[in-house]
């Protein structure tokens, strides 16, 4: 089992990752000595939760709260319901909130933990690749508003991140591949020298999934740890992790949850690469590298993605992107992460990896991507 500490600014977050290591994970949770635990649980992973509950209840009372992980449910009302449940079952300031599921459950439970009694402890138990290798490595806890994605939230350091990699092995392959789009982002925007490690891990998924997951964990940690150590609120250098998310979040929100986060970010990265190339930043070889790498994700045909969306609706979503205000932008423009070359973002005058891009240019780029087969 991998044991270590992730430093996010002044916060030292312990992590435990391994295969078939549930007793060790439960012991690590018990060492926090909570009076009780509230388990925010993805409805799709209740079979994984049963042995967890059995072992944890030897140490403390545990009260499950099942969440249907649909993007439309990721709202403040769900956070309130989780907190009401916690109070009803007797949770106090010494209790811990456990988040078992994907990124949606982790964000919802994280915000509830940040707000309940003005802050109780949070433990992430990720069960999807996007959660295990990316989302939990962050202080950001947030949910959606009616206007758009992740527009309401807080910062809270988890007290523990713990993952049994065997939980991830039950995810259907299409969801698995689109779910690791965030790891492709880390290769393209931060660690291009890890491309072969990434593709080797993808090749191992079918036959040696636990070894593949271990490699993907290493990729996620190595990409995020150095930047989060100095930029815990992800407002400066760590903004590079927003690569692909400007167009991606617009696609995801406009689809009302029909398009998954990984797929949306993949299209968003290709759109960002096309914008980078059009502005003269990204060479043709690096643009081609985006298509080559993302072809491994077995994305649905782009023309299907294009057919789902009205250009005006996407423009409206771009106008409320959650990076607004990071830098001055003219009306009709959005701050975007662009690349000068693989692993090197274009930096604005303040040194941050954000450049204002006209929304029409971003939409044109997505339409160009949608007319190109990613193979």
TILUM-459279 format. One line per 5 residues: their letters; for each residue x, y, z of N, C-alpha, C. Coordinates in steps of 0.001 Angstrom, whole numbers, plus 500000, padded with zeros to 6 digits. Example, Ala and Ser with C-alpha at 12.3 -4.5 7.8 and 13.67 -1.06 7.14 Angstrom:
as> 513190/494310/507800/512300/495500/507800/513200/496700/507800; 512850/497750/507080/513670/498940/507140/512900/500030/507870 $
! end
This chain:
xxxxx> 500850/498807/500000/500000/500000/500000/500886/501242/500000; 500510/502223/499185/501219/503503/499178/500717/504358/500343; 501650/504869/501117/501318/505774/502208/502173/507018/502068; 501572/508172/502220/502330/509402/502103/501513/510584/502552; 502068/511760/502300/501415/513008/502682/501450/513959/501497 $
xxxxx> 500306/514489/501159/500185/515505/500114/500134/516867/500794; 501070/517743/500441/501109/519075/501027/500380/520044/500100; 499285/520586/500600/498508/521582/499861/498612/522866/500662; 499543/523726/500262/499830/524894/501077/500269/524442/502457; 499706/525029/503511/500095/524635/504872/499457/523333/505347 $
xxxxx> 498544/522785/504577/497829/521567/504984/498614/520320/504571; 498771/519417/505513/499423/518132/505250/498339/517056/505239; 498045/516523/504061/496937/515585/503889/497492/514176/503719; 497256/513280/504676/497735/511905/504514/496907/511147/503477; 497571/510259/502755/496851/509412/501808/497282/507958/501975 $
xxxxx> 496356/507063/501666/496578/505616/501703/495956/505036/500443; 496756/504408/499592/496282/503800/498350/496847/502394/498243; 495992/501430/497895/496455/500067/497701/495349/499204/497149; 495680/497954/496913/494699/496995/496393/494301/496042/497505; 492979/495870/497676/492443/494952/498688/493014/495293/500069 $
xxxxx> 492894/496557/500422/493506/497046/501667/492460/497654/502601; 491234/497172/502531/490156/497769/503314/490446/497801/504815; 490977/496738/505425/491247/496812/506872/492198/497951/507228; 493232/498147/506409/494181/499230/506677/493517/500606/506533; 492635/500744/505543/491947/502012/505355/491017/502302/506528 $
xxxxx> 490292/501306/506984/489395/501501/508113/490171/501850/509381; 491329/501236/509551/492150/501558/510711/492632/503004/510654; 492984/503468/509440/493421/504860/509288/492292/505832/509629; 491063/505488/509246/489912/506332/509599/489689/506298/511108; 489779/505116/511696/489564/504987/513136/490582/505785/513936 $
xxxxx> 491792/505931/513402/492838/506672/514110/492524/508163/514211; 491561/508644/513419/491105/510029/513566/490247/510208/514818; 489808/509106/515388/489009/509072/516628/487761/509949/516560; 486951/509786/515505/485694/510545/515448/484651/509932/516380; 483768/510788/516901/482667/510272/517715/481715/509435/516876 $
xxxxx> 481558/509831/515605/480691/509108/514680/481076/509517/513265; 480493/508834/512298/480763/509153/510899/479463/509205/510127; 479399/510142/509177/478308/510205/508210/478906/509839/506865; 478397/508777/506261/478935/508266/505006/478076/508742/503844; 478554/509747/503097/477902/510155/501856/478297/509143/500792 $
xxxxx> 477315/508450/500245/477558/507232/499476/476921/507300/498101; 477733/507105/497083/477226/506987/495712/476345/505741/495620; 475127/505910/495114/474201/504784/495031/474763/503628/494222; 475676/503919/493293/476205/502867/492420/477253/501994/493092; 477742/502385/494281/478835/501618/494902/478436/501071/496270 $
xxxxx> 477155/500818/496456/476727/500317/497758/477317/498950/498079; 477610/498153/497056/478229/496846/497324/479630/497012/497911; 480357/498064/497499/481663/498336/498097/481511/498850/499525; 480413/499535/499780/480227/500151/501094/479902/499147/502184; 479272/498027/501820/478833/497071/502842/479986/496549/503704 $
xxxxx> 481081/496051/503107/482186/495615/503973/482853/496767/504704; 482872/497955/504093/483415/499137/504775/482601/499443/506030; 481281/499449/505888/480418/499730/507029/480601/498695/508134; 480694/497436/507732/480844/496365/508724/482104/496569/509567; 483194/496925/508904/484448/497086/509650/484488/498395/510427 $
xxxxx> 483998/499479/509829/484036/500762/510526/483159/500755/511766; 482034/500031/511708/481122/500028/512846/481695/499296/514057; 482825/498639/513877/483527/498080/515028/484239/499178/515820; 484378/500362/515198/485094/501466/515835/484189/502637/516210; 483070/502821/515483/482255/504033/515665/480888/503825/515023 $
xxxxx> 479871/504587/515418/478610/504582/514673/478819/505227/513296; 478239/504610/512276/478341/505140/510915/476934/505229/510329; 476601/506398/509771/475258/506650/509271/475322/506955/507769; 474876/506027/506920/474942/506257/505465/473909/507278/504987; 474276/507979/503927/473386/508902/503233/473625/508664/501742 $
xxxxx> 472653/508042/501065/472846/507615/499678/472531/508761/498724; 473428/508956/497747/473301/510036/496772/473171/509445/495377; 472177/509902/494639/472053/509573/493219/472981/510530/492465; 474078/510042/491870/475116/510936/491349/474803/511499/489971; 473716/512232/489871/473374/512898/488614/473773/514359/488726 $
xxxxx> 474331/514896/487669/474852/516261/487705/473778/517275/488126; 472542/517039/487767/471468/517960/488146/471205/517980/489651; 471699/516945/490361/471489/516881/491804/472612/517571/492581; 473653/517978/491904/474824/518574/492567/474520/520044/492886; 473661/520239/493873/473167/521571/494197/473231/521792/495714 $
xxxxx> 473067/523032/496117/473071/523364/497534/471963/522642/498294; 470867/522346/497623/469783/521618/498287/470240/520233/498733; 471087/519580/497936/471613/518271/498318/472573/518409/499503; 473396/519447/499485/474292/519706/500616/473483/519903/501898; 472409/520678/501800/471567/520914/502970/470942/519618/503461 $
xxxxx> 470478/518778/502538/469881/517501/502948/470896/516624/503674; 472135/516625/503185/473182/515838/503839/473460/516376/505242; 473523/517696/505394/473765/518270/506723/472594/518018/507661; 471362/518130/507154/470194/517815/507991/470259/516371/508483; 470650/515469/507589/470785/514057/507968/471839/513902/509059 $
xxxxx> 472975/514589/508879/474056/514482/509864/473581/514928/511246; 472882/516047/511300/472384/516547/512590/471353/515585/513171; 470483/515055/512320/469418/514157/512788/469972/512881/513407; 471116/512399/512897/471675/511150/513444/472667/511414/514564; 472788/512675/514982/473592/512971/516155/475026/513368/515909 $
xxxxx> 475374/513695/514680/476745/514121/514409/477064/515390/515194; 478307/515470/515685/478729/516677/516388/480042/517174/515794; 480670/518132/516464/481864/518755/515914/483046/517792/515813; 482995/516686/516536/484083/515708/516472/483831/514620/515436; 482664/514651/514795/482327/513635/513796/483113/513862/512515 $
xxxxx> 483045/512886/511633/483736/512970/510354/482734/512672/509244; 482871/513384/508127/482081/513107/506931/482942/512272/505992; 482448/511113/505612/483118/510231/504659/482454/510390/503302; 483250/510566/502257/482723/510731/500898/483158/509537/500068; 482231/508624/499785/482548/507407/499037/481830/507451/497694 $
xxxxx> 482578/507664/496630/481993/507750/495303/482904/508517/494372; 482293/509123/493354/483045/509891/492383/483167/511353/492785; 483551/512180/491801/483783/513578/492088/482559/514315/492582; 481376/513956/492092/480150/514627/492524/479899/514391/494002; 480031/513150/494449/479835/512843/495863/480912/513518/496700 $
xxxxx> 482159/513484/496222/483241/514111/496962/483044/515601/497136; 482598/516285/496086/482365/517721/496168/481190/518053/497075; 480119/517287/496952/478933/517533/497783/479253/517312/499258; 479878/516185/499561/480228/515882/500946/481269/516855/501466; 482198/517267/500593/483222/518206/501011/482648/519550/501403 $
xxxxx> 481674/520039/500629/481050/521312/500969/480219/521179/502240; 479539/520055/502393/478771/519835/503624/479700/519825/504835; 480853/519166/504722/481798/519126/505835/482337/520517/506152; 482551/521333/505112/483062/522687/505318/482046/523568/506040; 480754/523301/505845/479703/524158/506390/479147/523663/507723 $
xxxxx> 479101/522360/507914/478482/521800/509111/479261/522231/510358; 478586/522867/511295/479228/523394/512500/480443/524262/512152; 480403/524905/510997/481488/525746/510465/482771/524955/510218; 482596/523652/510013/483734/522847/509605/483947/521614/510458; 483707/520432/509866/484074/519166/510500/485046/518446/509562 $
xxxxx> 485595/517352/510018/486617/516657/509233/486007/515892/508063; 486800/515797/507006/486381/515164/505752/487375/514068/505392; 486850/512921/505002/487680/511817/504492/487164/511446/503108; 488051/511471/502122/487692/511054/500772/487964/509559/500591; 486956/508840/500073/487070/507430/499712/486678/507305/498243 $
xxxxx> 487545/507722/497322/487167/507797/495907/487006/506418/495277; 485998/506306/494419/485715/505026/493752/485727/505136/492231; 486103/506299/491694/486218/506467/490248/487590/507052/489936; 488097/506847/488715/489418/507390/488376/489484/508904/488472; 488455/509600/487990/488513/511064/488015/488560/511574/489456 $
xxxxx> 487919/510869/490371/488004/511252/491778/489333/510826/492384; 489707/509564/492175/490869/509003/492855/492184/509635/492439; 492288/510019/491158/493571/510492/490644/493609/511995/490395; 492480/512683/490664/492460/514113/490374/491641/514904/491386; 490337/514664/491462/489443/515566/492196/489774/515653/493681 $
xxxxx> 490190/514532/494292/490427/514566/495737/491729/515260/496090; 492602/515476/495117/493844/516208/495369/493569/517709/495261; 492816/518249/496187/492402/519639/496100/491723/520049/497395; 491762/521348/497666/490962/521918/498756/489588/522350/498277; 489374/522381/496974/488128/522930/496420/486967/521968/496640 $
xxxxx> 485921/522476/497277/484687/521728/497486/483563/522596/496932; 482830/522112/495937/481839/522986/495341/480712/522249/494652; 479610/522969/494461/478444/522428/493764/477957/523456/492751; 476981/523048/491970/476475/523888/490888/475382/524840/491375; 475246/525940/490668/474063/526783/490755/473260/526602/489472 $
xxxxx> 472079/527143/489429/471286/527032/488209/471995/527620/487011; 472848/528613/487253/473529/529295/486153/474673/528480/485575; 475300/527619/486378/476451/526896/485829/477165/526047/486857; 478258/525420/486417/478982/524431/487205/479888/525073/488245; 479849/524480/489432/480820/524770/490490/480914/526264/490817 $
xxxxx> 479769/526930/490843/479753/528358/491123/479544/528656/492606; 479394/527615/493429/479209/527791/494864/480110/526800/495579; 480901/527282/496531/481781/526342/497196/482610/526961/498296; 483556/526173/498789/484441/526583/499872/485733/525798/499728; 486692/526148/500568/487953/525413/500611/488034/524637/501916 $
xxxxx> 488368/523366/501820/488534/522531/503013/489556/521445/502709; 490552/521315/503574/491539/520249/503416/490980/518948/503984; 490985/517869/503208/490568/516587/503784/491540/516140/504865; 491016/515417/505837/491853/514868/506897/492517/513568/506485; 491992/512944/505420/492546/511686/504926/491980/511421/503541 $
xxxxx> 492817/510900/502662/492379/510357/501372/492738/508878/501388; 491759/508022/501163/491986/506584/501269/491253/505868/500140; 491959/505017/499421/491356/504366/498258/491829/502926/498144; 490871/502018/498067/491158/500634/497682/490992/500563/496170; 492087/500380/495458/492060/500439/493997/491155/499375/493389 $
xxxxx> 490843/498327/494147/489925/497309/493612/488528/497877/493427; 488170/498977/494115/486866/499607/493901/486739/500098/492462; 487838/500523/491886/487797/501103/490548/487673/500050/489450; 487995/498800/489779/488044/497756/488767/486666/497354/488257; 485596/497779/488934/484244/497389/488535/483598/498403/487594 $
xxxxx> 484303/499478/487255/483731/500521/486409/483737/500064/484956; 482621/500214/484210/482598/499817/482797/483681/500545/482004; 484253/499842/481025/485392/500382/480303/485128/501742/479653; 484004/501974/478977/483804/503307/478380/483851/504423/479418; 483218/504208/480561/483235/505221/481614/484642/505370/482186 $
xxxxx> 485367/504270/482247/486733/504303/482761/487618/505158/481866; 487512/504959/480558/488385/505683/479641/488082/507168/479607; 486799/507528/479571/486497/508963/479575/486780/509561/480942; 486688/508759/481984/486954/509250/483327/488401/509616/483560; 489325/509048/482789/490738/509381/482989/491190/510472/482024 $
xxxxx> 490238/511200/481457/490604/512355/480632/491403/513373/481443; 491130/513463/482742/491900/514392/483568/493378/513998/483607; 493675/512708/483520/495080/512288/483478/495711/512653/482138; 494926/512555/481067/495430/513024/479765/495734/514512/479841; 494894/515273/480541/495136/516704/480741/496467/516931/481444 $
xxxxx> 496739/516124/482472/497995/516290/483196/499202/516032/482306; 499076/515070/481397/500161/514808/480457/500340/515988/479510; 499256/516435/478908/499337/517490/477894/499789/518823/478484; 499277/519170/479647/499490/520511/480180/500626/520607/481193; 501017/519466/481799/501986/519538/482892/503164/518588/482706 $
xxxxx> 502904/517320/482371/503946/516286/482365/504003/515559/481021; 504390/516234/479938/504409/515550/478640/505373/514367/478586; 506397/514360/479430/507329/513237/479442/506697/511954/479976; 505506/512084/480542/504811/510915/481081/503845/510301/480066; 503908/510714/478817/502945/510196/477845/503016/508681/477734 $
xxxxx> 504211/508129/477654/504313/506669/477508/503819/505957/478764; 504041/506548/479944/503511/505953/481173/501985/505927/481136; 501405/507010/480626/499952/507095/480530/499407/506064/479551; 499979/505997/478366/499464/505047/477373/499730/503599/477786; 500859/503359/478470/501114/502009/478985/500057/501620/480014 $
xxxxx> 499681/502575/480862/498656/502287/481864/497318/501977/481203; 496980/502727/480144/495738/502445/479430/495761/501048/478825; 496917/500656/478288/497022/499329/477686/496877/498223/478730; 497226/498524/479980/497150/497525/481049/495766/497432/481683; 494898/498380/481375/493627/498440/482081/492827/497149/481992 $
xxxxx> 492818/496535/480822/491990/495349/480632/492563/494128/481327; 493900/494005/481326/494511/492757/481792/495133/492887/483182; 495627/494073/483537/496228/494283/484852/495738/495624/485408; 494445/495691/485700/493872/496990/486066/494479/497591/487324; 494808/496775/488329/495313/497348/489567/496676/497993/489357 $
xxxxx> 497521/497368/488512/498812/497980/488196/498616/499262/487405; 497626/499258/486493/497328/500475/485719/496872/501590/486638; 496010/501274/487592/495527/502302/488509/496661/502874/489354; 497585/502011/489754/498716/502488/490537/499548/503493/489736; 499730/503218/488442/500479/504138/487580/499730/505456/487399 $
xxxxx> 498416/505381/487237/497624/506603/487057/497596/507440/488331; 497587/506768/489474/497688/507501/490736/499000/508272/490798; 500098/507620/490423/501400/508286/490451/501415/509498/489520; 500799/509359/488354/500734/510469/487412/499956/511642/488003; 498792/511364/488574/497989/512432/489157/498708/513131/490291 $
xxxxx> 499345/512352/491162/500032/512944/492307/501232/513776/491867; 502040/513260/490943/503231/513985/490499/502863/515269/489751; 501737/515258/489066/501322/516468/488355/500854/517547/489322; 500069/517163/490316/499393/518162/491133/500203/518604/492347; 500961/517690/492952/501600/517998/494228/502504/519232/494188 $
xxxxx> 503411/519378/493216/504307/520546/493265/503569/521876/493176; 502525/521949/492359/501797/523206/492191/500879/523491/493369; 500255/522455/493925/499367/522671/495063/500137/523057/496320; 501393/522656/496413/502189/523003/497585/502339/524511/497733; 502429/525224/496614/502635/526675/496653/501390/527461/496266 $
xxxxx> 500380/526795/495718/499159/527474/495275/497950/526661/495720; 497702/526607/497030/496659/525713/497547/495253/526058/497089; 494980/527331/496791/493637/527729/496362/493499/527757/494836; 494537/527320/494147/494524/527158/492685/494110/528453/491985; 494791/529544/492364/494497/530855/491789/495660/531407/490973 $
xxxxx> 496769/530665/490948/497959/531146/490249/498470/530030/489328; 499641/529463/489611/500191/528435/488720/499305/527222/488564; 498593/526843/489636/497740/525651/489573/496503/525843/488710; 496275/527053/488217/495193/527251/487253/495411/526444/485985; 496629/525964/485763/496884/525134/484587/495984/523898/484582 $
xxxxx> 495532/523463/485760/494654/522292/485832/493252/522580/485304; 492996/523841/484945/491746/524197/484292/491825/523996/482780; 492934/523451/482287/493058/523248/480846/491904/522381/480337; 491239/522869/479300/490110/522150/478721/488794/522352/479429; 488807/523026/480587/487600/523113/481390/486698/524281/481004 $
xxxxx> 487197/525278/480281/486337/526401/479914/485248/525940/478947; 485657/525400/477818/484682/524831/476886/484073/523562/477480; 484873/522775/478194/484380/521531/478762/483228/521733/479724; 483363/522678/480648/482271/522941/481598/481024/523461/480879; 481227/524257/479833/480070/524748/479077/479329/523587/478423 $
xxxxx> 480060/522655/477848/479434/521480/477229/478700/520640/478264; 479364/520393/479384/478776/519551/480422/477499/520174/480974; 477550/521490/481249/476378/522167/481811/475240/522231/480803; 475570/522536/479547/474525/522656/478529/473861/521322/478234; 474544/520223/478534/473975/518893/478271/473043/518438/479392 $
xxxxx> 472959/519221/480492/472141/518826/481651/472529/517458/482182; 473835/517195/482171/474331/515953/482736/474419/514793/481764; 473942/514961/480533/473994/513859/479576/475426/513573/479130; 476274/514596/479088/477679/514415/478744/478493/514370/480026; 479275/513320/480203/480094/513175/481394/481237/514178/481429 $
xxxxx> 481775/514369/482619/482834/515353/482816/484061/515022/481977; 484456/513751/481965/485659/513374/481230/485535/513636/479745; 484398/513254/479166/484191/513499/477740/484204/514990/477440; 483515/515772/478283/483439/517211/478055/484817/517861/478122; 485620/517462/479099/486964/518028/479223/487842/517618/478039 $
xxxxx> 487659/516404/477544/488440/515977/476372/488145/516870/475172; 486848/517115/474890/486520/518026/473790/487040/519427/474099; 486966/519827/475371/487444/521151/475749/488937/521311/475540; 489706/520263/475794/491154/520330/475556/491466/520457/474067; 490736/519726/473251/490966/519835/471809/490597/521230/471313 $
xxxxx> 489512/521786/471841/489136/523154/471456/490205/524140/471900; 490719/523982/473117/491771/524877/473602/493031/524751/472756; 493354/523536/472337/494528/523340/471488/494348/524018/470135; 493143/523927/469577/492881/524592/468295/492989/526112/468438; 492483/526658/469542/492619/528092/469789/494093/528457/469928 $
xxxxx> 494842/527662/470679/496270/527921/470866/496998/527946/469530; 496650/527000/468657/497289/526941/467343/496886/528138/466485; 495604/528493/466529/495124/529618/465721/495796/530924/466127; 496095/531090/467412/496738/532304/467905/498257/532273/467738; 498766/531197/467169/500189/531120/466889/501044/530644/468039 $
xxxxx> 500411/530068/469061/501180/529596/470211/501623/528144/470059; 500746/527292/469572/500982/525850/469590/501359/525356/468198; 502468/524649/468108/502940/524119/466830/502027/522994/466358; 502068/522743/465047/501217/521699/464462/501496/520340/465087; 502769/520055/465388/503106/518744/465959/502464/518562/467329 $
xxxxx> 502427/519633/468136/501819/519521/469455/500295/519479/469370; 499731/520157/468374/498290/520035/468148/497942/518601/467773; 498723/518026/466878/498504/516623/466500/498677/515699/467697; 499588/516074/468607/499789/515266/469805/498552/515186/470674; 497766/516266/470702/496501/516233/471441/495567/515175/470854 $
xxxxx> 495402/515199/469548/494494/514236/468915/495011/512813/469088; 496325/512644/469001/496906/511306/469163/496636/510769/470563; 496870/511590/471583/496707/511115/472955/495249/510858/473296; 494372/511793/472921/492970/511654/473297/492249/510579/472495; 492838/510143/471397/492255/509018/470654/492212/507756/471502 $
xxxxx> 493078/507655/472498/493107/506474/473370/491880/506377/474271; 491114/507458/474385/489980/507454/475303/488711/506866/474703; 488746/506515/473407/487562/505934/472755/486336/506830/472936; 486509/508125/472651/485402/509068/472783/484317/508784/471751; 483076/509142/472059/482026/509047/471035/482389/509940/469849 $
xxxxx> 481849/509658/468672/482141/510518/467519/481821/511977/467823; 482737/512868/467437/482560/514284/467760/481300/514864/467124; 480915/514346/465954/479717/514898/465307/478484/514667/466182; 478504/513597/467003/477400/513361/467930/477416/514430/469013; 478623/514752/469496/478736/515801/470508/478221/517130/469971 $
xxxxx> 478591/517456/468747/478178/518728/468160/476665/518788/468009; 476065/517667/467626/474636/517662/467390/473793/517895/468621; 474397/517785/469810/473640/517957/471050/473431/519420/471423; 474214/520318/470841/474306/521654/471417/473911/522753/470457; 473259/523752/471016/472965/524988/470322/474091/525975/470626 $
xxxxx> 474600/526641/469593/475734/527543/469768/475416/528664/470775; 474206/529169/470711/473822/530228/471634/473826/529759/473080; 473350/528536/473299/473341/527999/474661/474757/527834/475189; 475671/527386/474334/477068/527253/474756/477671/528627/475058; 477352/529615/474245/477857/530967/474491/477376/531490/475841 $
xxxxx> 476126/531205/476177/475592/531634/477463/476345/530969/478617; 476663/529690/478454/477400/528982/479505/478830/529508/479625; 479459/529811/478502/480808/530365/478551/480831/531697/479300; 479770/532465/479174/479717/533792/479787/479721/533739/481305; 479401/532578/481897/479375/532459/483356/480410/531451/483848 $
xxxxx> 481486/531266/483098/482557/530362/483511/483115/530796/484863; 483468/529825/485698/483879/530164/487066/485275/530762/487163; 485979/530946/486042/487275/531644/486078/487128/533143/485841; 485900/533616/485660/485687/535055/485473/486260/535831/486653; 486926/536947/486339/487466/537789/487391/488916/537519/487718 $
xxxxx> 489466/536403/487230/490882/536145/487454/491755/537160/486718; 491256/537655/485593/491972/538693/484854/490969/539514/484074; 491304/540777/483782/490366/541602/483011/490122/540994/481632; 488870/540900/481247/488511/540359/479939/487429/541238/479333; 487556/541509/478053/486562/542316/477362/485232/541565/477304 $
xxxxx> 484122/542291/477182/482828/541614/477010/482896/540632/475839; 482353/539436/476077/482391/538416/475034/483661/537607/475000; 484541/537812/475998/485777/537035/476093/485795/536249/477392; 486586/535178/477409/486715/534331/478588/488173/534044/478878; 488574/534007/480154/489919/533532/480481/490029/532039/480161 $
xxxxx> 491049/531663/479411/491273/530260/479075/492729/529908/479306; 492962/528645/479673/494313/528102/479713/494659/527633/478309; 495735/528195/477756/496239/527796/476442/497666/527289/476602; 498139/526551/475620/499492/526003/475685/500383/526625/474621; 501634/526914/475028/502659/527350/474077/503324/526131/473439 $
xxxxx> 503481/525120/474265/503919/523797/473824/503447/522815/474881; 503550/521529/474604/503093/520544/475585/503852/520754/476890; 503092/520866/477977/503696/521063/479285/504035/522501/479618; 503773/523438/478717/504102/524841/478975/502928/525733/478607; 502225/526279/479601/501092/527153/479300/501547/528531/478829 $
xxxxx> 500677/529190/478096/500871/530598/477761/500527/531404/479010; 501401/532338/479371/501180/533113/480588/500837/534556/480246; 499897/535110/481023/499529/536499/480849/500538/537418/481507; 500271/538697/481485/501189/539684/482032/501416/539504/483527; 500433/538950/484238/500598/538738/485674/501263/537404/485993 $
xxxxx> 501663/536657/484967/502355/535393/485173/501454/534188/485306; 500151/534404/485385/499241/533270/485523/498934/532654/484161; 498632/531353/484126/498397/530663/482851/496982/530874/482319; 496593/532134/482145/495276/532473/481618/495407/533565/480570; 494661/533409/479470/494658/534367/478370/493201/534648/478005 $
xxxxx> 492809/535920/477805/491430/536182/477364/491231/535735/475922; 490164/535003/475685/489866/534465/474351/488429/534831/474004; 488184/535415/472834/486801/535693/472432/485967/534415/472425; 484767/534506/472956/483905/533329/473018/483639/532766/471629; 483505/533618/470638/483249/533137/469281/484405/532282/468775 $
xxxxx> 485634/532654/469133/486787/531859/468727/486767/530491/469400; 486421/530459/470679/486343/529181/471393/485269/528288/470796; 484119/528866/470442/483032/528079/469853/483406/527596/468458; 484069/528447/467682/484539/528019/466358/485503/526843/466491; 486348/526897/467514/487318/525823/467716/486619/524510/468038 $
xxxxx> 485584/524571/468892/484860/523342/469196/484180/522789/467953; 483598/523648/467153/482944/523174/465936/483952/522547/464972; 485164/523087/464938/486209/522474/464117/486579/521097/464660; 486697/521004/465969/486992/519696/466605/485897/518708/466272; 484651/519168/466335/483506/518273/466121/483440/517786/464670 $
xxxxx> 484100/518471/463772/484132/518035/462380/485335/517148/462080; 486143/516871/463098/487365/516076/462937/487223/514756/463686; 487517/513669/463036/487453/512372/463713/488659/512230/464623; 488422/511854/465880/489498/511617/466840/489752/510126/466855; 490790/509709/466164/491038/508276/465997/492511/507972/466268 $
! end
